[in-house]
Amino acid sequence: MLAFLLSLSGLVSLMLDPAHIARHWQAAPGHVETSRILVSSPEDHPDQMRWEPYVQYLYTVNGEVYHGDQLYALATGLPGDHSSAEDITRRFPVGKAVVVYFNPREPSRAVLIREGDSSIGSGQFILGALSTLFGWALLDRLLQRWRHGRRSRLATHG
């Protein structure tokens, strides 16, 4: 149980780490070059459509121009529904001047949305809360078994 909880907390920490690091990234001026929705579906389930926003942008750091297409510092688990993809492409239309957040140590690494998607943050919070509740329930169950076993041993020896 302890190993499970430790590995789960490590996983959540790794998921949160990129967003935490990007908070200290610097801002640079940029503009949107491409903004569209990519539609895909798994080969084994062609009826399950997934819509993903694709925004490509240019930005300048110390006189050098860079290309980027990463939206969030935390790019896993983005929603794949049509309305979310539309919201992003409306937020970043072609030609729009934007602020790009880049890693000062590696300027080619950049994002448009530094804090991550709020639905991802909510999902991480829910995952953490459910994991904590599950851990407490499991710990309580183990303690109950241990107490019951201890009472049984005391009753047979006493």
ROKOL-806968 format. One line per 3 residues: number of its first residue (from 1); their letters; for each residue x, y, z of C-alpha. Coordinates in Angstrom, 1 decimal. Layout:
residues N
NUM) a) X/Y/Z ~ ...;
***
This chain:
residues 158
1) mla) 0.0/0.0/0.0 ~ 2.8/2.4/0.9 ~ 4.6/1.6/-2.3;
4) fll) 1.5/2.3/-4.3 ~ 0.9/5.7/-2.6 ~ 4.6/6.7/-3.0;
7) sls) 4.6/5.7/-6.7 ~ 1.3/7.6/-7.2 ~ 2.6/10.7/-5.5;
10) glv) 5.7/10.5/-7.6 ~ 3.6/10.3/-10.8 ~ 1.5/13.3/-9.8;
13) slm) 4.8/15.2/-9.0 ~ 6.2/14.4/-12.4 ~ 2.9/15.5/-14.1;
16) ldp) 3.0/18.8/-12.2 ~ 6.7/19.5/-12.6 ~ 6.7/20.9/-16.2;
19) ahi) 4.0/23.4/-15.2 ~ 5.9/24.4/-12.1 ~ 9.1/25.0/-14.0;
22) arh) 7.4/27.0/-16.8 ~ 6.2/29.6/-14.2 ~ 9.8/30.9/-14.3;
25) wqa) 10.1/31.0/-18.0 ~ 10.6/34.4/-19.6 ~ 8.2/36.1/-22.0;
28) apg) 9.0/37.0/-25.6 ~ 6.9/38.7/-28.3 ~ 5.5/36.5/-31.0;
31) hve) 2.7/36.0/-33.4 ~ 0.5/33.1/-34.6 ~ 1.4/31.6/-38.0;
34) tsr) -1.1/28.7/-38.1 ~ -4.2/27.9/-36.2 ~ -6.4/25.0/-37.0;
37) ilv) -8.1/21.9/-35.6 ~ -6.6/18.5/-36.3 ~ -9.1/15.6/-36.4;
40) ssp) -8.0/12.0/-35.8 ~ -9.4/8.7/-34.7 ~ -7.8/5.4/-33.6;
43) edh) -7.5/2.8/-36.4 ~ -9.4/0.2/-34.3 ~ -12.2/2.7/-33.5;
46) pdq) -12.7/5.0/-36.5 ~ -16.0/6.2/-35.1 ~ -14.3/7.9/-32.1;
49) mrw) -13.2/11.3/-33.3 ~ -10.6/13.4/-31.5 ~ -10.2/17.1/-32.2;
52) epy) -6.9/18.8/-31.2 ~ -6.0/22.4/-31.7 ~ -2.8/23.0/-33.6;
55) vqy) -1.3/26.5/-33.2 ~ 2.1/27.3/-34.7 ~ 3.8/30.5/-33.7;
58) lyt) 7.0/32.5/-34.2 ~ 8.8/34.3/-31.4 ~ 12.0/36.2/-31.0;
61) vng) 14.6/35.8/-28.3 ~ 17.8/38.0/-28.4 ~ 17.3/38.7/-32.1;
64) evy) 16.9/35.1/-33.1 ~ 13.6/33.8/-34.5 ~ 12.1/30.5/-33.2;
67) hgd) 9.2/28.4/-34.2 ~ 6.9/26.7/-31.7 ~ 3.7/24.7/-31.6;
70) qly) 3.4/23.6/-28.0 ~ 0.4/25.1/-26.3 ~ 0.8/24.1/-22.7;
73) ala) 3.7/23.4/-20.4 ~ 1.8/20.3/-19.4 ~ 0.9/18.7/-22.7;
76) tgl) -0.6/15.4/-21.5 ~ -4.2/14.7/-21.2 ~ -5.5/17.6/-23.2;
79) pgd) -9.2/17.4/-23.9 ~ -10.0/16.0/-27.3 ~ -13.5/17.4/-27.8;
82) hss) -14.5/19.8/-30.6 ~ -15.5/22.7/-28.4 ~ -12.2/22.8/-26.5;
85) aed) -10.3/22.7/-29.8 ~ -12.5/25.5/-31.2 ~ -12.0/27.6/-28.1;
88) itr) -8.2/27.4/-28.5 ~ -8.2/28.2/-32.2 ~ -10.5/31.2/-31.6;
91) rfp) -8.2/32.4/-28.8 ~ -5.1/32.2/-31.1 ~ -6.2/33.2/-34.6;
94) vgk) -3.6/33.5/-37.4 ~ -1.7/36.8/-37.3 ~ -2.5/37.5/-33.6;
97) avv) 0.3/39.0/-31.6 ~ 1.0/36.8/-28.6 ~ 3.2/36.5/-25.6;
100) vyf) 5.3/33.3/-25.8 ~ 6.9/31.8/-22.6 ~ 10.3/30.3/-23.3;
103) npr) 12.9/28.4/-21.3 ~ 15.8/30.9/-20.7 ~ 18.3/28.0/-20.8;
106) eps) 16.8/26.5/-23.9 ~ 15.0/29.2/-25.9 ~ 13.7/26.7/-28.5;
109) rav) 11.4/25.3/-25.7 ~ 8.3/27.5/-25.5 ~ 4.6/27.5/-24.7;
112) lir) 1.7/29.8/-25.3 ~ -0.1/28.9/-22.1 ~ 2.3/28.8/-19.2;
115) egd) 0.0/27.7/-16.4 ~ -1.5/24.7/-18.2 ~ -5.1/24.0/-18.9;
118) ssi) -7.5/24.5/-16.0 ~ -9.2/21.2/-16.8 ~ -5.8/19.4/-16.5;
121) gsg) -5.2/21.1/-13.1 ~ -8.7/20.1/-12.0 ~ -8.1/16.5/-13.1;
124) qfi) -4.8/16.4/-11.2 ~ -6.6/17.8/-8.1 ~ -9.4/15.1/-8.4;
127) lga) -6.8/12.4/-8.9 ~ -4.9/13.5/-5.9 ~ -8.0/13.7/-3.7;
130) lst) -9.3/10.3/-4.8 ~ -5.9/8.8/-4.3 ~ -5.8/10.2/-0.8;
133) lfg) -9.2/8.9/0.0 ~ -8.4/5.5/-1.4 ~ -5.2/5.5/0.7;
136) wal) -6.9/6.4/3.9 ~ -9.7/3.8/3.3 ~ -7.0/1.1/2.6;
139) ldr) -5.0/2.1/5.6 ~ -8.2/2.1/7.8 ~ -9.0/-1.4/6.5;
142) llq) -5.5/-2.7/7.2 ~ -5.6/-1.2/10.8 ~ -9.0/-2.9/11.4;
145) rwr) -7.6/-6.3/10.3 ~ -4.5/-5.8/12.4 ~ -6.6/-4.9/15.5;
148) hgr) -9.0/-7.8/14.9 ~ -6.0/-10.2/14.6 ~ -4.5/-8.8/17.8;
151) rsr) -7.7/-9.1/19.8 ~ -8.1/-12.7/18.5 ~ -4.5/-13.5/19.6;
154) lat) -5.0/-11.9/23.0 ~ -8.3/-13.8/23.5 ~ -6.7/-17.2/22.7;
157) hg) -3.6/-16.6/24.9 ~ -5.4/-14.7/27.7;
***
